[in-house]
């Protein structure tokens, strides 16, 4: 029953108006650094077996805030941003005029970015990464271990869609704000989505506690 904490990187100067993608040297701005400091404070005391990050600077800086000085961070390209190809670095207002924009919004499983990858490919690599890390963390730290992955909005949404059993065409219904926390517990029978787009509040339920059961869902919603 490995538990995955998904964290989106904090704000950057490009977050919102521009599709940053794999643009190099995109760093957290003052607002982003404040966001990730607050998140790191919230997660103090949560025992993380590993912290994994997209290799992009904005994610690495977010992960560093969570691990603190000298904390180990493992990089994994599978959690890197969608490769938007020719769309990279362009303003979103401009991209909204492209014919492909409507496909991205309504039929994302069919969307392939010119010079880049398809959203379905991005989801496949990210979910494969999660499954591999789940097995590794469980083997090394036990089935009740928690680990954290710092990634990007569309990647997190795609992972959540998979965990919910949703077709990728529904993933635009999910949100992942900068510095938000999403939590998924994986069991042998099914994943449980515990939090989505959480930007504040307590995290006591993530701390070690009584056994969490065998993967059955509580009938009636549980206590």
N, CA, C and O of each residue as an XYZ file, in Angstrom:
892
protein
N       0.830     -1.200      0.000
C       0.000      0.000      0.000
C       0.862      1.247      0.000
O       0.696      2.134      0.838
N       1.782      1.307     -0.944
C       2.676      2.457     -1.064
C       1.870      3.726     -1.320
O       0.912      3.720     -2.093
N       2.265      4.807     -0.667
C       1.567      6.074     -0.820
C       2.455      7.074     -1.544
O       3.600      7.310     -1.160
N       1.896      7.657     -2.603
C       2.609      8.624     -3.429
C       2.097     10.028     -3.127
O       0.895     10.286     -3.188
N       3.014     10.927     -2.803
C       2.713     12.349     -2.666
C       3.198     13.037     -3.940
O       4.394     13.053     -4.229
N       2.278     13.592     -4.684
C       2.604     14.319     -5.910
C       2.577     15.811     -5.618
O       1.576     16.334     -5.127
N       3.663     16.488     -5.915
C       3.770     17.932     -5.675
C       4.068     18.621     -7.001
O       4.989     18.240     -7.724
N       3.275     19.637     -7.303
C       3.608     20.462     -8.460
C       4.595     21.529     -8.005
O       4.515     22.012     -6.876
N       5.516     21.893     -8.875
C       6.492     22.934     -8.552
C       5.793     24.252     -8.231
O       4.640     24.464     -8.607
N       6.502     25.129     -7.533
C       5.967     26.445     -7.216
C       5.980     27.378     -8.420
O       6.461     27.033     -9.499
N       5.440     28.563     -8.200
C       5.313     29.551     -9.269
C       6.661     29.960     -9.852
O       7.672     30.016     -9.152
N       6.646     30.241    -11.147
C       7.783     30.843    -11.838
C       7.250     32.055    -12.601
O       6.042     32.291    -12.638
N       8.144     32.808    -13.200
C       7.703     33.965    -13.990
C       6.892     33.538    -15.202
O       6.102     34.327    -15.721
N       7.073     32.297    -15.666
C       6.379     31.816    -16.858
C       5.070     31.111    -16.532
O       4.242     30.914    -17.422
N       4.864     30.726    -15.267
C       3.677     29.964    -14.901
C       2.421     30.778    -15.162
O       2.231     31.843    -14.574
N       1.567     30.278    -16.041
C       0.324     30.984    -16.344
C       0.318     31.597    -17.722
O      -0.422     31.127    -18.586
N       1.121     32.642    -17.971
C       1.027     33.292    -19.283
C       1.741     32.551    -20.411
O       1.401     32.735    -21.580
N       2.722     31.720    -20.079
C       3.565     31.093    -21.109
C       3.631     29.594    -20.853
O       3.639     29.153    -19.703
N       3.677     28.810    -21.932
C       3.848     27.366    -21.812
C       5.349     27.075    -21.710
O       6.052     27.021    -22.719
N       5.814     26.892    -20.502
C       7.259     26.768    -20.274
C       7.826     25.472    -20.835
O       8.892     25.474    -21.449
N       7.115     24.364    -20.627
C       7.611     23.086    -21.121
C       9.011     22.778    -20.612
O       9.291     22.888    -19.418
N       9.887     22.391    -21.537
C      11.268     22.051    -21.188
C      12.214     23.241    -21.395
O      13.415     23.044    -21.580
N      11.692     24.461    -21.368
C      12.563     25.641    -21.449
C      13.600     25.576    -20.329
O      13.227     25.404    -19.169
N      14.885     25.707    -20.643
C      15.906     25.628    -19.586
C      15.928     26.881    -18.716
O      15.453     27.947    -19.108
N      16.492     26.717    -17.530
C      16.742     27.843    -16.616
C      15.469     28.592    -16.248
O      15.463     29.821    -16.177
N      14.396     27.851    -16.015
C      13.175     28.452    -15.478
C      13.155     28.160    -13.979
O      13.016     27.010    -13.561
N      13.295     29.211    -13.184
C      13.447     29.052    -11.738
C      12.222     29.577    -10.994
O      11.433     30.347    -11.542
N      12.076     29.157     -9.758
C      11.002     29.678     -8.916
C      11.189     31.177     -8.716
O      12.310     31.656     -8.551
N      10.082     31.910     -8.733
C      10.165     33.331     -8.377
C       9.913     33.490     -6.878
O       9.786     32.498     -6.160
N       9.842     34.728     -6.409
C       9.673     34.946     -4.967
C       8.398     34.287     -4.456
O       8.392     33.680     -3.385
N       7.317     34.409     -5.227
C       6.069     33.776     -4.821
C       6.184     32.271     -4.764
O       5.656     31.640     -3.849
N       6.870     31.687     -5.734
C       7.063     30.247     -5.750
C       7.907     29.755     -4.590
O       7.618     28.715     -3.998
N       8.948     30.503     -4.267
C       9.789     30.104     -3.136
C       9.005     30.168     -1.828
O       9.186     29.319     -0.955
N       8.137     31.169     -1.686
C       7.307     31.250     -0.491
C       6.330     30.071     -0.432
O       6.107     29.493      0.632
N       5.757     29.725     -1.573
C       4.825     28.590     -1.625
C       5.486     27.295     -1.169
O       4.932     26.553     -0.358
N       6.679     27.033     -1.703
C       7.303     25.741     -1.389
C       7.850     25.716      0.031
O       7.954     24.647      0.632
N       8.203     26.882      0.580
C       8.580     26.917      2.005
C       7.390     26.533      2.872
O       7.525     25.778      3.835
N       6.219     27.064      2.518
C       5.018     26.727      3.283
C       4.691     25.238      3.161
O       4.322     24.592      4.142
N       4.828     24.707      1.956
C       4.552     23.285      1.762
C       5.543     22.429      2.546
O       5.155     21.446      3.178
N       6.813     22.801      2.505
C       7.823     22.052      3.248
C       7.507     22.052      4.742
O       7.681     21.037      5.417
N       7.046     23.182      5.253
C       6.688     23.259      6.667
C       5.507     22.341      6.975
O       5.482     21.685      8.016
N       4.536     22.294      6.074
C       3.379     21.410      6.279
C       3.796     19.944      6.316
O       3.222     19.150      7.061
N       4.797     19.586      5.510
C       5.201     18.181      5.401
C       6.245     17.770      6.433
O       6.671     16.616      6.458
N       6.658     18.704      7.282
C       7.610     18.364      8.348
C       7.038     17.243      9.202
O       5.902     17.332      9.668
N       7.798     16.217      9.403
C       7.347     15.089     10.205
C       6.734     13.960      9.407
O       6.530     12.868      9.938
N       6.428     14.207      8.114
C       5.928     13.125      7.261
C       7.129     12.309      6.787
O       8.012     12.852      6.124
N       7.180     11.021      7.112
C       8.370     10.217      6.790
C       8.407      9.818      5.316
O       7.655      8.946      4.882
N       9.273     10.455      4.565
C       9.373     10.183      3.131
C      10.517      9.215      2.868
O      11.669      9.488      3.203
N      10.184      8.092      2.268
C      11.218      7.102      1.958
C      12.113      7.569      0.821
O      13.266      7.149      0.729
N      11.596      8.431     -0.045
C      12.378      8.962     -1.166
C      11.717     10.239     -1.658
O      10.510     10.431     -1.510
N      12.525     11.105     -2.244
C      12.023     12.292     -2.937
C      12.556     12.221     -4.355
O      13.766     12.191     -4.577
N      11.642     12.193     -5.309
C      11.973     12.061     -6.723
C      11.504     13.329     -7.425
O      10.480     13.905     -7.059
N      12.255     13.760     -8.435
C      11.903     15.016     -9.097
C      12.092     14.925    -10.602
O      12.967     14.218    -11.102
N      11.246     15.659    -11.303
C      11.529     16.009    -12.691
C      12.899     16.687    -12.718
O      13.266     17.356    -11.751
N      13.659     16.532    -13.797
C      14.988     17.157    -13.849
C      14.953     18.665    -14.078
O      16.000     19.309    -14.005
N      13.794     19.250    -14.350
C      13.720     20.681    -14.638
C      13.919     21.500    -13.365
O      13.491     21.110    -12.279
N      14.587     22.658    -13.529
C      15.040     23.442    -12.376
C      13.928     23.765    -11.398
O      14.126     23.677    -10.187
N      12.756     24.138    -11.908
C      11.685     24.568    -11.016
C      11.205     23.440    -10.113
O      10.768     23.685     -8.989
N      11.283     22.205    -10.600
C      10.921     21.065     -9.767
C      12.038     20.714     -8.784
O      11.776     20.408     -7.620
N      13.263     20.758     -9.252
C      14.389     20.446     -8.370
C      14.429     21.433     -7.206
O      14.671     21.037     -6.066
N      14.195     22.710     -7.485
C      14.197     23.712     -6.418
C      13.058     23.476     -5.427
O      13.218     23.693     -4.226
N      11.921     23.036     -5.932
C      10.802     22.702     -5.051
C      11.149     21.502     -4.181
O      10.891     21.508     -2.977
N      11.734     20.472     -4.786
C      12.120     19.280     -4.035
C      13.181     19.610     -2.997
O      13.157     19.067     -1.893
N      14.110     20.493     -3.340
C      15.157     20.875     -2.388
C      14.561     21.570     -1.169
O      15.037     21.375     -0.051
N      13.534     22.371     -1.372
C      12.888     23.030     -0.230
C      12.253     22.007      0.702
O      12.206     22.211      1.915
N      11.768     20.914      0.139
C      11.106     19.886      0.945
C      12.119     19.017      1.673
O      11.912     18.669      2.835
N      13.212     18.663      1.004
C      14.204     17.788      1.642
C      15.104     18.534      2.611
O      15.655     17.928      3.530
N      15.265     19.857      2.421
C      16.177     20.613      3.267
C      17.612     20.446      2.808
O      17.885     19.753      1.827
N      18.517     21.077      3.513
C      19.927     21.053      3.137
C      20.474     19.636      3.122
O      20.388     18.908      4.111
N      21.031     19.262      1.996
C      21.695     17.966      1.904
C      20.773     16.795      1.698
O      21.238     15.656      1.643
N      19.465     17.033      1.581
C      18.550     15.923      1.372
C      18.725     15.299      0.000
O      18.983     15.997     -0.980
N      18.586     13.996     -0.068
C      18.802     13.290     -1.336
C      17.585     13.436     -2.240
O      16.450     13.230     -1.808
N      17.830     13.791     -3.487
C      16.785     13.897     -4.495
C      17.191     13.049     -5.691
O      18.304     13.178     -6.200
N      16.296     12.190     -6.135
C      16.559     11.371     -7.315
C      15.800     11.958     -8.500
O      14.606     12.239     -8.398
N      16.486     12.143     -9.616
C      15.868     12.712    -10.809
C      15.357     11.605    -11.715
O      15.997     10.566    -11.873
N      14.190     11.845    -12.310
C      13.597     10.858    -13.208
C      12.911     11.612    -14.345
O      11.932     12.327    -14.131
N      13.439     11.442    -15.551
C      12.898     12.133    -16.725
C      11.433     11.796    -16.989
O      10.724     12.574    -17.627
N      10.982     10.655    -16.509
C       9.602     10.258    -16.772
C       8.598     11.189    -16.097
O       7.427     11.231    -16.473
N       9.067     11.928    -15.102
C       8.205     12.894    -14.430
C       8.462     14.314    -14.922
O       7.955     15.280    -14.352
N       9.259     14.430    -15.991
C       9.473     15.729    -16.611
C       8.222     16.213    -17.319
O       7.306     15.438    -17.596
N       8.198     17.496    -17.606
C       7.047     18.111    -18.253
C       6.747     17.459    -19.604
O       7.621     16.851    -20.222
N       5.512     17.597    -20.042
C       5.158     17.168    -21.394
C       6.100     17.868    -22.374
O       6.404     19.051    -22.221
N       6.547     17.141    -23.356
C       7.400     17.744    -24.396
C       6.491     18.400    -25.431
O       5.971     17.747    -26.335
N       6.318     19.704    -25.271
C       5.372     20.445    -26.095
C       5.935     20.848    -27.453
O       5.227     21.454    -28.257
N       7.183     20.523    -27.716
C       7.758     20.778    -29.027
C       7.697     22.241    -29.423
O       8.169     23.110    -28.690
N       7.109     22.516    -30.593
C       7.084     23.875    -31.129
C       6.217     24.823    -30.309
O       6.290     26.039    -30.485
N       5.412     24.286    -29.433
C       4.590     25.138    -28.565
C       5.387     25.693    -27.385
O       4.937     26.633    -26.728
N       6.527     25.144    -27.114
C       7.319     25.520    -25.944
C       7.697     26.998    -25.986
O       8.184     27.497    -27.001
N       7.467     27.686    -24.878
C       7.864     29.080    -24.750
C       6.900     30.075    -25.354
O       7.165     31.277    -25.330
N       5.777     29.603    -25.902
C       4.814     30.507    -26.535
C       3.716     30.923    -25.552
O       3.356     30.141    -24.672
N       3.185     32.126    -25.685
C       2.110     32.579    -24.787
C       0.854     31.722    -24.975
O       0.528     31.319    -26.092
N       0.162     31.452    -23.881
C      -1.039     30.638    -23.952
C      -2.140     31.316    -24.764
O      -2.905     30.644    -25.456
N      -2.223     32.638    -24.684
C      -3.239     33.348    -25.467
C      -3.035     33.118    -26.962
O      -3.997     33.007    -27.722
N      -1.789     33.050    -27.365
C      -1.476     32.798    -28.775
C      -1.790     31.357    -29.144
O      -2.336     31.090    -30.215
N      -1.445     30.427    -28.256
C      -1.690     29.015    -28.530
C      -3.178     28.702    -28.594
O      -3.588     27.779    -29.298
N      -3.989     29.462    -27.866
C      -5.432     29.224    -27.864
C      -6.059     29.446    -29.231
O      -7.190     29.024    -29.473
N      -5.331     30.106    -30.127
C      -5.822     30.331    -31.478
C      -5.449     29.193    -32.432
O      -5.916     29.159    -33.570
N      -4.621     28.276    -31.974
C      -4.191     27.158    -32.814
C      -5.309     26.104    -32.900
O      -6.007     25.875    -31.913
N      -5.486     25.462    -34.065
C      -6.497     24.397    -34.176
C      -6.289     23.271    -33.164
O      -7.259     22.693    -32.673
N      -5.031     22.957    -32.849
C      -4.736     21.871    -31.919
C      -5.244     22.166    -30.510
O      -5.471     21.245    -29.725
N      -5.424     23.439    -30.189
C      -5.848     23.817    -28.837
C      -7.171     23.123    -28.471
O      -7.319     22.609    -27.362
N      -8.123     23.113    -29.406
C      -9.411     22.488    -29.129
C      -9.270     20.987    -28.914
O     -10.008     20.394    -28.127
N      -8.339     20.387    -29.601
C      -8.094     18.951    -29.403
C      -7.522     18.709    -28.011
O      -7.938     17.781    -27.317
N      -6.576     19.537    -27.606
C      -5.980     19.416    -26.267
C      -7.062     19.539    -25.199
O      -7.019     18.843    -24.184
N      -8.024     20.417    -25.427
C      -9.074     20.644    -24.443
C     -10.112     19.520    -24.421
O     -10.507     19.070    -23.346
N     -10.555     19.064    -25.587
C     -11.689     18.153    -25.657
C     -11.322     16.700    -25.940
O     -12.082     15.801    -25.579
N     -10.182     16.445    -26.575
C      -9.805     15.084    -26.979
C      -8.292     14.917    -26.793
O      -7.581     14.578    -27.738
N      -7.800     15.161    -25.553
C      -6.350     15.186    -25.339
C      -5.637     13.884    -25.675
O      -4.446     13.899    -25.983
N      -6.343     12.760    -25.621
C      -5.673     11.499    -25.958
C      -5.214     11.471    -27.405
O      -4.341     10.680    -27.762
N      -5.797     12.332    -28.250
C      -5.411     12.393    -29.663
C      -4.425     13.513    -29.940
O      -3.968     13.667    -31.073
N      -4.087     14.302    -28.915
C      -3.239     15.480    -29.129
C      -1.767     15.095    -29.181
O      -1.241     14.459    -28.269
N      -1.120     15.493    -30.261
C       0.335     15.356    -30.382
C       0.891     16.720    -30.746
O       0.470     17.340    -31.722
N       1.858     17.182    -29.934
C       2.402     18.513    -30.138
C       3.443     18.494    -31.247
O       4.311     17.621    -31.255
N       3.376     19.433    -32.182
C       4.312     19.443    -33.311
C       5.754     19.540    -32.817
O       6.120     20.460    -32.087
N       6.551     18.577    -33.231
C       7.937     18.552    -32.784
C       8.115     18.019    -31.382
O       9.228     18.031    -30.855
N       7.040     17.550    -30.764
C       7.107     17.059    -29.391
C       6.493     15.675    -29.265
O       6.666     14.829    -30.142
N       5.771     15.447    -28.165
C       5.164     14.144    -27.924
C       3.657     14.297    -27.775
O       3.142     15.412    -27.693
N       2.965     13.184    -27.741
C       1.536     13.185    -27.495
C       1.252     13.135    -26.009
O       2.063     12.635    -25.229
N       0.092     13.657    -25.617
C      -0.286     13.601    -24.207
C      -0.437     12.160    -23.735
O      -0.138     11.857    -22.580
N      -0.897     11.270    -24.607
C      -1.014      9.863    -24.228
C       0.361      9.256    -23.935
O       0.502      8.450    -23.015
N       1.368      9.642    -24.712
C       2.732      9.157    -24.456
C       3.254      9.690    -23.128
O       3.899      8.969    -22.366
N       2.969     10.958    -22.861
C       3.425     11.551    -21.603
C       2.782     10.845    -20.416
O       3.447     10.568    -19.417
N       1.485     10.553    -20.527
C       0.819      9.826    -19.448
C       1.434      8.441    -19.268
O       1.682      8.011    -18.141
N       1.679      7.749    -20.370
C       2.201      6.381    -20.293
C       3.551      6.349    -19.584
O       3.788      5.483    -18.741
N       4.433      7.283    -19.917
C       5.760      7.270    -19.270
C       5.659      7.633    -17.788
O       6.369      7.066    -16.958
N       4.771      8.585    -17.458
C       4.640      8.990    -16.059
C       4.040      7.874    -15.207
O       4.510      7.617    -14.099
N       3.007      7.214    -15.718
C       2.385      6.119    -14.971
C       3.354      4.953    -14.838
O       3.407      4.310    -13.790
N       4.122      4.673    -15.891
C       5.141      3.623    -15.783
C       6.157      3.964    -14.708
O       6.599      3.087    -13.966
N       6.534      5.246    -14.621
C       7.446      5.676    -13.579
C       6.871      5.462    -12.195
O       7.567      4.990    -11.295
N       5.601      5.806    -12.018
C       4.949      5.600    -10.723
C       4.942      4.128    -10.349
O       5.278      3.774     -9.220
N       4.567      3.277    -11.275
C       4.493      1.844    -10.969
C       5.861      1.286    -10.584
O       5.979      0.483     -9.658
N       6.891      1.722    -11.305
C       8.229      1.230    -10.989
C       8.687      1.723     -9.619
O       9.261      0.961     -8.840
N       8.431      3.006     -9.326
C       8.816      3.540     -8.022
C       7.997      2.911     -6.895
O       8.528      2.680     -5.809
N       6.724      2.633     -7.132
C       5.923      1.949     -6.112
C       6.569      0.630     -5.717
O       6.719      0.331     -4.532
N       6.951     -0.156     -6.721
C       7.551     -1.463     -6.453
C       8.890     -1.311     -5.736
O       9.197     -2.058     -4.807
N       9.676     -0.343     -6.175
C      10.991     -0.137     -5.560
C      10.864      0.312     -4.106
O      11.562     -0.199     -3.230
N       9.976      1.262     -3.855
C       9.806      1.770     -2.492
C       9.269      0.681     -1.577
O       9.732      0.537     -0.445
N       8.292     -0.090     -2.058
C       7.739     -1.170     -1.241
C       8.798     -2.218     -0.926
O       8.855     -2.720      0.197
N       9.642     -2.557     -1.908
C      10.680     -3.566     -1.692
C      11.728     -3.096     -0.695
O      12.234     -3.884      0.104
N      12.054     -1.804     -0.747
C      13.136     -1.281      0.093
C      12.673     -0.778      1.450
O      13.448     -0.773      2.407
N      11.401     -0.349      1.545
C      10.950      0.314      2.775
C       9.655     -0.242      3.348
O       9.194      0.220      4.391
N       9.067     -1.218      2.689
C       7.828     -1.803      3.188
C       6.607     -1.230      2.487
O       6.649     -0.165      1.872
N       5.513     -1.983      2.605
C       4.301     -1.634      1.866
C       3.645     -0.341      2.328
O       2.885      0.261      1.569
N       3.918      0.102      3.550
C       3.258      1.301      4.066
C       4.102      2.559      3.893
O       3.791      3.599      4.474
N       5.168      2.472      3.100
C       6.066      3.616      2.939
C       5.419      4.710      2.095
O       4.550      4.448      1.264
N       5.865      5.938      2.330
C       5.448      7.085      1.544
C       6.656      7.623      0.779
O       7.782      7.588      1.275
N       6.410      8.116     -0.422
C       7.461      8.819     -1.146
C       6.844      9.974     -1.909
O       5.631     10.019     -2.110
N       7.680     10.905     -2.330
C       7.197     12.133     -2.960
C       7.804     12.282     -4.348
O       8.988     12.016     -4.558
N       6.974     12.709     -5.286
C       7.423     13.036     -6.640
C       7.051     14.474     -6.929
O       5.890     14.858     -6.788
N       8.029     15.277     -7.334
C       7.775     16.657     -7.738
C       7.726     16.703     -9.257
O       8.679     16.318     -9.936
N       6.595     17.184     -9.782
C       6.410     17.148    -11.228
C       5.652     18.393    -11.690
O       5.732     19.452    -11.067
N       4.920     18.246    -12.788
C       4.294     19.369    -13.495
C       2.790     19.136    -13.618
O       2.310     18.011    -13.481
N       2.060     20.214    -13.876
C       0.614     20.165    -13.852
C       0.003     19.084    -14.718
O      -0.762     18.259    -14.218
N       0.322     19.065    -16.011
C      -0.292     18.087    -16.903
C       0.125     16.662    -16.562
O      -0.666     15.732    -16.725
N       1.343     16.480    -16.097
C       1.800     15.139    -15.715
C       1.043     14.655    -14.486
O       0.604     13.506    -14.440
N       0.886     15.526    -13.490
C       0.154     15.151    -12.285
C      -1.297     14.828    -12.625
O      -1.844     13.837    -12.140
N      -1.918     15.658    -13.455
C      -3.302     15.410    -13.860
C      -3.434     14.069    -14.572
O      -4.412     13.350    -14.366
N      -2.472     13.735    -15.394
C      -2.507     12.468    -16.122
C      -2.368     11.278    -15.180
O      -3.029     10.258    -15.374
N      -1.521     11.395    -14.167
C      -1.354     10.329    -13.180
C      -2.641     10.158    -12.372
O      -3.066      9.034    -12.105
N      -3.256     11.274    -11.984
C      -4.508     11.207    -11.225
C      -5.611     10.567    -12.061
O      -6.375      9.748    -11.551
N      -5.700     10.932    -13.337
C      -6.707     10.335    -14.207
C      -6.546      8.820    -14.262
O      -7.531      8.084    -14.203
N      -5.310      8.358    -14.374
C      -5.054      6.919    -14.387
C      -5.503      6.280    -13.077
O      -6.136      5.224    -13.080
N      -5.173      6.925    -11.953
C      -5.533      6.364    -10.648
C      -7.042      6.306    -10.459
O      -7.549      5.401     -9.795
N      -7.764      7.260    -11.036
C      -9.219      7.285    -10.929
C      -9.901      6.376    -11.945
O     -11.120      6.206    -11.909
N      -9.124      5.795    -12.846
C      -9.712      4.964    -13.888
C     -10.409      5.773    -14.961
O     -11.300      5.270    -15.646
N     -10.006      7.033    -15.110
C     -10.598      7.907    -16.109
C      -9.827      7.820    -17.423
O      -8.606      7.661    -17.429
N     -10.544      7.924    -18.519
C      -9.894      8.056    -19.814
C      -9.129      9.380    -19.824
O      -9.541     10.351    -19.189
N      -8.036      9.406    -20.536
C      -7.232     10.628    -20.600
C      -8.056     11.809    -21.113
O      -7.742     12.957    -20.799
N      -9.090     11.549    -21.886
C      -9.910     12.650    -22.393
C     -10.651     13.400    -21.284
O     -11.205     14.474    -21.519
N     -10.658     12.833    -20.078
C     -11.299     13.506    -18.943
C     -10.294     14.246    -18.050
O     -10.687     14.845    -17.049
N      -9.018     14.211    -18.397
C      -8.035     14.721    -17.444
C      -8.070     16.234    -17.291
O      -7.550     16.764    -16.309
N      -8.673     16.940    -18.246
C      -8.780     18.390    -18.112
C      -9.782     18.786    -17.031
O      -9.892     19.967    -16.705
N     -10.506     17.834    -16.475
C     -11.414     18.109    -15.361
C     -10.689     18.148    -14.019
O     -11.276     18.495    -12.994
N      -9.426     17.794    -14.038
C      -8.601     17.747    -12.817
C      -7.721     18.985    -12.779
O      -7.281     19.471    -13.821
N      -7.464     19.496    -11.583
C      -6.595     20.665    -11.455
C      -5.408     20.340    -10.552
O      -5.520     19.554     -9.612
N      -4.279     20.957    -10.856
C      -3.077     20.821    -10.021
C      -2.392     22.179    -10.000
O      -1.626     22.510    -10.904
N      -2.669     22.957     -8.972
C      -2.143     24.318     -8.853
C      -0.665     24.290     -8.463
O      -0.182     23.278     -7.954
N       0.051     25.380     -8.693
C       1.450     25.447     -8.252
C       1.578     25.172     -6.755
O       0.818     25.698     -5.942
N       2.551     24.340     -6.417
C       2.860     23.965     -5.028
C       1.733     23.196     -4.364
O       1.670     23.133     -3.136
N       0.837     22.609     -5.156
C      -0.245     21.816     -4.577
C       0.225     20.402     -4.272
O       1.216     19.915     -4.815
N      -0.526     19.763     -3.379
C      -0.231     18.398     -2.944
C      -1.370     17.482     -3.362
O      -2.535     17.756     -3.074
N      -1.031     16.398     -4.039
C      -1.980     15.359     -4.419
C      -1.463     14.044     -3.861
O      -0.269     13.760     -3.963
N      -2.338     13.239     -3.276
C      -1.894     12.014     -2.602
C      -2.681     10.823     -3.126
O      -3.911     10.844     -3.169
N      -1.958      9.790     -3.520
C      -2.570      8.555     -4.023
C      -1.957      7.383     -3.267
O      -0.736      7.251     -3.191
N      -2.816      6.537     -2.711
C      -2.339      5.315     -2.058
C      -2.615      4.144     -2.987
O      -3.757      3.916     -3.386
N      -1.570      3.403     -3.329
C      -1.689      2.279     -4.255
C      -1.766      0.966     -3.477
O      -0.907      0.682     -2.642
N      -2.794      0.172     -3.752
C      -2.934     -1.144     -3.147
C      -2.941     -2.190     -4.250
O      -2.928     -1.864     -5.436
N      -2.961     -3.450     -3.839
C      -2.962     -4.530     -4.825
C      -4.228     -4.503     -5.679
O      -4.202     -4.884     -6.849
N      -5.334     -4.053     -5.089
C      -6.613     -4.088     -5.799
C      -6.908     -2.819     -6.580
O      -7.476     -2.878     -7.670
N      -6.522     -1.663     -6.026
C      -6.878     -0.393     -6.669
C      -6.103      0.739     -6.020
O      -5.644      0.599     -4.886
N      -5.947      1.863     -6.720
C      -5.433      3.066     -6.073
C      -6.573      3.794     -5.354
O      -7.729      3.720     -5.770
N      -6.231      4.493     -4.278
C      -7.159      5.383     -3.594
C      -6.626      6.807     -3.715
O      -5.508      7.087     -3.283
N      -7.405      7.697     -4.292
C      -7.005      9.093     -4.402
C      -7.448      9.798     -3.122
O      -8.641      9.989     -2.886
N      -6.472     10.180     -2.303
C      -6.761     10.729     -0.978
C      -6.874     12.247     -0.978
O      -7.660     12.809     -0.216
N      -6.100     12.911     -1.818
C      -6.126     14.365     -1.915
C      -5.839     14.757     -3.360
O      -5.088     14.082     -4.064
N      -6.448     15.853     -3.787
C      -6.162     16.408     -5.106
C      -6.078     17.922     -4.970
O      -6.969     18.551     -4.399
N      -4.999     18.508     -5.500
C      -4.877     19.966     -5.556
C      -5.016     20.605     -4.177
O      -5.667     21.640     -4.028
N      -4.407     19.990     -3.180
C      -4.465     20.480     -1.801
C      -3.408     21.571     -1.616
O      -2.217     21.325     -1.807
N      -3.842     22.765     -1.249
C      -2.898     23.876     -1.077
C      -2.875     24.408      0.353
O      -2.362     25.501      0.591
N      -3.419     23.660      1.300
C      -3.366     24.119      2.689
C      -4.022     23.131      3.618
O      -4.768     22.252      3.186
N      -3.736     23.280      4.915
C      -4.369     22.408      5.895
C      -3.432     21.367      6.465
O      -2.251     21.313      6.121
N      -3.972     20.550      7.333
C      -3.200     19.560      8.075
C      -2.910     18.335      7.223
O      -3.623     18.042      6.263
N      -1.858     17.629      7.590
C      -1.493     16.400      6.875
C      -1.343     15.241      7.857
O      -0.600     14.294      7.594
N      -2.043     15.313      8.982
C      -1.911     14.295     10.019
C      -2.214     12.890      9.499
O      -1.634     11.911      9.969
N      -3.119     12.795      8.535
C      -3.507     11.473      8.044
C      -2.398     10.791      7.264
O      -2.503      9.607      6.946
N      -1.331     11.527      6.952
C      -0.206     10.933      6.235
C       0.851     10.368      7.176
O       1.775      9.680      6.741
N       0.714     10.660      8.456
C       1.702     10.190      9.422
C       1.488      8.702      9.708
O       0.387      8.185      9.518
N       2.552      8.003     10.171
C       2.403      6.574     10.473
C       1.306      6.350     11.498
O       1.137      7.132     12.434
N       0.558      5.259     11.304
C      -0.538      4.963     12.221
C      -0.931      3.509     12.118
O      -0.131      2.678     11.689
N      -2.155      3.186     12.507
C      -2.615      1.793     12.457
C      -2.599      1.251     11.038
O      -2.567      2.006     10.066
N      -2.622     -0.056     10.940
C      -2.643     -0.710      9.625
C      -3.804     -0.168      8.795
O      -4.884      0.100      9.323
N      -3.575     -0.011      7.503
C      -4.550      0.647      6.642
C      -5.462     -0.334      5.908
O      -6.188      0.082      5.005
N      -5.452     -1.596      6.257
C      -6.358     -2.544      5.626
C      -5.738     -3.218      4.420
O      -4.561     -3.037      4.109
N      -6.578     -4.010      3.743
C      -6.072     -4.867      2.667
C      -6.391     -4.352      1.280
O      -6.181     -5.063      0.297
N      -6.893     -3.139      1.179
C      -7.197     -2.581     -0.137
C      -8.673     -2.545     -0.440
O      -9.065     -2.055     -1.498
N      -9.521     -3.055      0.465
C     -10.965     -2.962      0.260
C     -11.409     -1.521      0.469
O     -10.885     -0.827      1.341
N     -12.368     -1.072     -0.326
C     -12.945      0.245     -0.140
C     -14.014      0.170      0.943
O     -14.766     -0.803      0.999
N     -14.092      1.194      1.814
C     -15.114      1.158      2.881
C     -16.518      1.313      2.289
O     -16.774      2.237      1.517
N     -17.419      0.406      2.656
C     -18.802      0.491      2.215
C     -19.510      1.570      3.033
O     -19.403      1.589      4.259
N     -20.224      2.458      2.366
C     -20.886      3.546      3.061
C     -19.999      4.751      3.247
O     -20.429      5.749      3.825
N     -18.745      4.681      2.762
C     -17.847      5.841      2.836
C     -16.863      5.785      3.966
O     -15.866      6.507      3.939
N     -17.102      4.940      4.984
C     -16.160      4.839      6.089
C     -16.369      5.906      7.128
O     -17.157      6.831      6.931
N     -15.662      5.780      8.243
C     -15.810      6.708      9.365
C     -15.008      7.966      9.114
O     -15.004      8.872      9.947
